[in-house]
């Protein structure tokens, strides 16, 4: 059963991320709704496109 994050949960995750202690859980595609799968794919493509753009930009490609 899924539950929404509470503000205290989010604060704990940010704190642990900042300390390098938190690894977000991996969610299998079978657990996602069709909309969540579409958003995941969109975000992955957007990240790949952004990385490719930055990689060829002399200001950021070092």
Long-range contacts (C-beta under 8 A, 24 or more apart in sequence): none
